[in-house]
Amino acid sequence: MQKLASQPPAGLAVSTMLNPAERARVDAASRGLYQLLHRDSLDDVLKDVRERRAGAVVFSVARYGILPTTRIATIVREFPQVPAIALLTSTDDQTPLATLSLGHLGVRTLVDARAPRGWSELRDILMAERSSDLERDVLAQLALDLAGASRDCWRFFELLFSASPRVLAVRQLATELGVLPSTLLSRFFRAHLPAPKRYLSLARLIRAAKLFENAGFSVANVANHLEYSSPQSFGRHVRTVMNMSPVQFRKSFDAGKMAIFFREELILPYREVLRTFSPVAVRPPWIRDPRNFRPRYQAAS
């Protein structure tokens, strides 16, 4: 099997600036679902983001008054794709000003963890970002595999990963692409490509494999996270697509192996076709292969 050019990290790295009590509670809430890097200086946090690929940063509202604001602003401004989260665990006279100031610095997400629900919210936010990290890695590899593909072909693959789990069916894929479901199916069929449903099914199972890497997640947890109607529905899907039970799937595939399976099953055997394929616009047969295309006019030299 070929290896992905960039393997997903074992867990999302989250750099934090918290007080000792908050650190203990965040550790307990994480359940090992992500890697926590507790820091005592914002320089270390900045280093995490720059060098250790930290996928998120959590700032304590309670510690805001002793943090250099210019450093926070630098982290938020220079790394807009890394979510910055303000964590509120207690309140005092300075809390309203600290919260407002963090917002002015660009910290757009506030998690109120004074109630138990807040810890679940923090976990959900970081798990969603962990999934995004996986999607970026998969799409980065596909960008190499499908270099030169049409814009709408690439849009198809972006939807498989970046829009999941919102896009659950071929009908939704077609809507996002602006074509009728029957048209989308027909174009894949005429190009002798696997059906769009096959691409969608395996893409969803890459996400499932990533979630199964967390020992604390049950089959029911994964099914719910990926918006299957029930654990039984998820189980039927795994058996139909992979010919194994969810338990066997969990033992056999992590996210990296499942991404390799996706590429070997659906990308590499069809790479040349996909590079000239357009699921939305129909190209005249004489220019489906770019090597056969000659521009009518040449620019003056």
C-alpha positions as CSV (number, residue, x, y, z in Angstrom):
1,M,0.0,0.0,0.0
2,Q,1.1,3.5,-0.7
3,K,1.5,5.9,2.2
4,L,-0.1,9.3,2.5
5,A,2.3,12.1,2.0
6,S,1.3,13.6,5.3
7,Q,-0.1,11.3,8.0
8,P,-2.7,12.7,10.3
9,P,-1.5,13.3,13.9
10,A,-2.4,10.8,16.6
11,G,-4.6,13.4,18.1
12,L,-5.4,17.1,17.7
13,A,-2.8,19.1,19.6
14,V,-4.4,21.9,21.7
15,S,-2.2,24.5,23.2
16,T,-3.6,26.1,26.4
17,M,-3.0,29.0,28.8
18,L,-5.0,28.0,31.9
19,N,-4.7,28.2,35.6
20,P,-3.9,24.9,37.5
21,A,-7.5,24.1,38.5
22,E,-8.7,24.6,34.9
23,R,-5.9,22.4,33.5
24,A,-7.1,19.5,35.7
25,R,-10.7,20.0,34.5
26,V,-9.8,20.3,30.9
27,D,-7.7,17.1,31.2
28,A,-10.6,15.3,32.6
29,A,-13.0,16.6,30.0
30,S,-10.7,15.6,27.1
31,R,-11.0,11.9,27.8
32,G,-7.8,11.4,25.7
33,L,-9.6,12.6,22.6
34,Y,-7.0,15.3,21.9
35,Q,-3.5,16.1,23.0
36,L,-3.3,19.0,25.5
37,L,-0.2,21.2,25.6
38,H,-0.4,23.2,28.8
39,R,1.8,26.3,28.6
40,D,3.0,29.0,31.0
41,S,3.8,31.6,28.4
42,L,2.3,32.8,25.2
43,D,5.6,32.5,23.5
44,D,5.3,28.7,24.0
45,V,1.8,28.8,22.7
46,L,3.0,30.7,19.6
47,K,5.7,28.1,19.1
48,D,3.1,25.3,19.4
49,V,1.1,26.8,16.6
50,R,4.2,27.5,14.4
51,E,6.2,24.3,15.0
52,R,4.0,21.6,16.6
53,R,1.0,22.1,14.4
54,A,-1.3,22.9,17.3
55,G,-4.8,22.8,15.8
56,A,-6.5,25.0,18.4
57,V,-5.7,27.3,21.3
58,V,-7.6,27.8,24.6
59,F,-7.2,30.9,26.7
60,S,-8.4,31.3,30.3
61,V,-10.7,34.3,30.8
62,A,-9.5,34.3,34.4
63,R,-5.8,34.6,33.3
64,Y,-6.5,37.3,30.8
65,G,-5.3,40.1,33.1
66,I,-1.8,38.7,33.3
67,L,-1.3,37.9,29.6
68,P,0.4,40.2,27.2
69,T,-2.4,41.2,24.8
70,T,0.0,41.8,21.9
71,R,0.9,38.1,21.9
72,I,-2.7,37.0,21.8
73,A,-3.4,39.4,19.0
74,T,-0.4,38.0,17.0
75,I,-1.6,34.4,17.4
76,V,-5.1,35.2,16.3
77,R,-4.1,37.5,13.5
78,E,-1.3,35.3,12.0
79,F,-3.1,32.0,12.3
80,P,-6.8,32.6,11.4
81,Q,-7.3,28.9,10.6
82,V,-6.4,27.9,14.2
83,P,-9.5,28.3,16.4
84,A,-8.9,30.5,19.5
85,I,-11.2,29.7,22.3
86,A,-11.9,31.6,25.5
87,L,-12.7,29.4,28.5
88,L,-14.8,30.8,31.3
89,T,-14.9,28.7,34.5
90,S,-15.6,31.4,37.1
91,T,-16.6,35.1,37.4
92,D,-15.4,38.1,39.2
93,D,-15.5,41.9,38.8
94,Q,-13.0,41.7,35.9
95,T,-14.8,39.0,33.9
96,P,-16.9,41.2,31.7
97,L,-14.0,43.4,30.7
98,A,-11.7,40.4,30.1
99,T,-14.3,38.7,27.9
100,L,-14.9,41.8,25.9
101,S,-11.2,42.4,25.5
102,L,-10.6,38.9,24.2
103,G,-13.3,39.5,21.6
104,H,-11.6,42.7,20.5
105,L,-8.4,40.7,20.0
106,G,-10.1,38.4,17.7
107,V,-11.1,35.5,20.0
108,R,-14.5,34.7,18.6
109,T,-15.5,31.5,20.6
110,L,-16.4,31.6,24.2
111,V,-17.2,28.4,26.1
112,D,-19.0,28.9,29.4
113,A,-17.8,25.9,31.5
114,R,-19.4,27.1,34.8
115,A,-22.1,24.4,34.1
116,P,-21.3,20.8,33.0
117,R,-22.8,21.4,29.5
118,G,-19.9,23.8,28.8
119,W,-17.3,20.9,29.0
120,S,-19.3,19.0,26.5
121,E,-19.4,22.0,24.2
122,L,-15.6,22.4,24.5
123,R,-15.2,18.8,23.6
124,D,-17.5,19.1,20.6
125,I,-15.7,22.1,19.3
126,L,-12.3,20.5,19.5
127,M,-13.5,17.2,18.1
128,A,-15.0,19.1,15.1
129,E,-11.6,20.8,14.6
130,R,-9.8,17.4,14.8
131,S,-12.0,16.1,12.0
132,S,-11.2,19.3,10.0
133,D,-7.5,18.5,10.5
134,L,-8.1,15.0,9.0
135,E,-10.0,16.5,6.0
136,R,-7.2,18.9,5.3
137,D,-4.6,16.1,5.2
138,V,-6.8,13.9,2.9
139,L,-7.6,16.8,0.5
140,A,-3.9,17.8,0.4
141,Q,-3.0,14.3,-0.8
142,L,-5.9,14.3,-3.3
143,A,-4.7,17.6,-4.7
144,L,-1.4,15.9,-5.6
145,D,-3.2,12.9,-7.1
146,L,-5.6,15.0,-9.2
147,A,-3.3,17.8,-10.2
148,G,-4.9,19.6,-13.1
149,A,-8.5,18.4,-12.5
150,S,-11.4,20.7,-13.4
151,R,-12.7,23.1,-10.8
152,D,-16.0,21.2,-10.5
153,C,-14.3,17.8,-10.2
154,W,-12.2,19.2,-7.3
155,R,-15.4,20.7,-5.9
156,F,-16.9,17.2,-5.8
157,F,-14.0,15.9,-3.7
158,E,-14.0,19.0,-1.4
159,L,-17.7,18.3,-0.7
160,L,-17.0,14.7,0.2
161,F,-14.8,15.8,3.1
162,S,-15.3,19.5,4.0
163,A,-19.1,19.3,3.9
164,S,-19.4,16.0,5.8
165,P,-21.4,15.1,7.8
166,R,-23.8,17.7,6.4
167,V,-23.8,16.1,3.0
168,L,-25.2,12.6,3.6
169,A,-26.6,11.5,0.2
170,V,-25.9,11.8,-3.5
171,R,-29.0,14.0,-3.8
172,Q,-27.3,16.6,-1.5
173,L,-24.1,16.3,-3.4
174,A,-25.9,17.0,-6.6
175,T,-27.6,20.0,-5.1
176,E,-24.3,21.5,-3.9
177,L,-22.8,21.0,-7.4
178,G,-25.9,22.5,-9.1
179,V,-26.9,19.5,-11.1
180,L,-29.8,16.9,-11.0
181,P,-29.0,13.7,-9.2
182,S,-29.7,11.7,-12.3
183,T,-27.3,13.9,-14.3
184,L,-24.5,13.4,-11.8
185,L,-25.0,9.6,-11.8
186,S,-25.1,9.5,-15.6
187,R,-21.9,11.5,-16.0
188,F,-20.0,9.2,-13.6
189,F,-21.5,6.2,-15.4
190,R,-20.5,7.4,-18.9
191,A,-17.0,8.2,-17.7
192,H,-16.7,4.5,-16.4
193,L,-16.1,5.8,-12.9
194,P,-17.4,4.3,-9.6
195,A,-20.8,5.7,-8.6
196,P,-20.8,8.9,-6.6
197,K,-22.4,6.9,-3.7
198,R,-19.3,4.8,-3.5
199,Y,-17.1,7.9,-3.1
200,L,-19.5,9.3,-0.5
201,S,-19.7,6.1,1.5
202,L,-15.9,5.6,1.8
203,A,-15.4,9.3,2.6
204,R,-17.8,8.9,5.5
205,L,-16.0,5.8,6.7
206,I,-12.7,7.7,6.8
207,R,-14.3,10.0,9.4
208,A,-15.7,7.0,11.2
209,A,-12.3,5.4,11.4
210,K,-10.9,8.6,12.8
211,L,-13.5,8.7,15.5
212,F,-12.9,5.0,16.3
213,E,-9.3,5.8,17.2
214,N,-10.8,7.2,20.4
215,A,-11.1,4.3,22.9
216,G,-14.0,6.2,24.6
217,F,-16.2,6.3,21.6
218,S,-18.7,3.5,21.2
219,V,-20.4,2.4,17.9
220,A,-23.4,4.4,19.0
221,N,-21.2,7.5,19.6
222,V,-19.7,7.3,16.2
223,A,-23.1,6.7,14.5
224,N,-24.6,9.8,16.3
225,H,-21.6,12.0,15.5
226,L,-21.8,11.1,11.8
227,E,-25.6,11.6,11.8
228,Y,-26.7,8.1,11.0
229,S,-30.3,7.4,11.9
230,S,-29.2,4.7,14.4
231,P,-26.3,2.5,15.4
232,Q,-28.0,-0.3,13.4
233,S,-28.1,1.9,10.3
234,F,-24.4,2.6,10.7
235,G,-23.7,-1.1,11.2
236,R,-25.6,-2.0,8.0
237,H,-23.6,0.7,6.1
238,V,-20.2,-0.7,7.3
239,R,-21.3,-4.3,6.4
240,T,-22.5,-3.3,3.0
241,V,-19.5,-1.1,2.1
242,M,-16.7,-3.0,3.8
243,N,-18.1,-6.5,4.3
244,M,-17.4,-6.5,8.0
245,S,-18.9,-5.6,11.3
246,P,-18.3,-2.2,12.9
247,V,-16.1,-4.0,15.6
248,Q,-14.0,-5.6,12.8
249,F,-13.8,-2.3,11.0
250,R,-12.5,-0.6,14.1
251,K,-9.8,-3.3,14.6
252,S,-8.8,-3.2,10.9
253,F,-8.8,0.5,9.9
254,D,-7.5,3.7,11.5
255,A,-8.0,6.9,9.6
256,G,-4.7,6.6,7.7
257,K,-5.4,3.1,6.5
258,M,-8.9,4.1,5.5
259,A,-7.6,7.1,3.5
260,I,-5.2,4.8,1.7
261,F,-8.0,2.4,1.0
262,F,-10.1,5.3,-0.4
263,R,-7.2,6.3,-2.8
264,E,-6.4,2.8,-3.9
265,E,-10.1,1.9,-4.5
266,L,-11.4,5.1,-6.0
267,I,-8.6,7.5,-7.1
268,L,-5.4,5.8,-8.3
269,P,-7.0,3.4,-10.8
270,Y,-9.0,6.3,-12.3
271,R,-6.5,9.2,-11.9
272,E,-6.2,10.0,-15.6
273,V,-9.9,9.9,-16.1
274,L,-10.6,12.1,-13.1
275,R,-8.0,14.7,-14.2
276,T,-10.1,15.4,-17.3
277,F,-13.5,14.6,-15.9
278,S,-16.2,17.3,-15.2
279,P,-19.3,16.2,-13.2
280,V,-21.1,19.4,-14.0
281,A,-20.0,20.8,-17.4
282,V,-20.0,18.4,-20.4
283,R,-16.8,18.8,-22.4
284,P,-16.8,18.2,-26.2
285,P,-15.1,14.8,-26.8
286,W,-12.2,16.3,-28.8
287,I,-11.0,18.3,-25.8
288,R,-11.6,15.8,-23.0
289,D,-8.0,15.0,-23.2
290,P,-6.1,18.3,-22.7
291,R,-3.3,17.0,-25.0
292,N,-5.8,17.2,-27.9
293,F,-6.7,20.8,-27.3
294,R,-5.1,23.5,-29.3
295,P,-6.1,27.2,-28.7
296,R,-7.6,28.9,-31.6
297,Y,-5.6,32.1,-31.1
298,Q,-2.1,32.5,-29.8
299,A,-1.1,35.6,-27.8
300,A,1.3,37.8,-29.6
301,S,4.8,37.4,-28.3
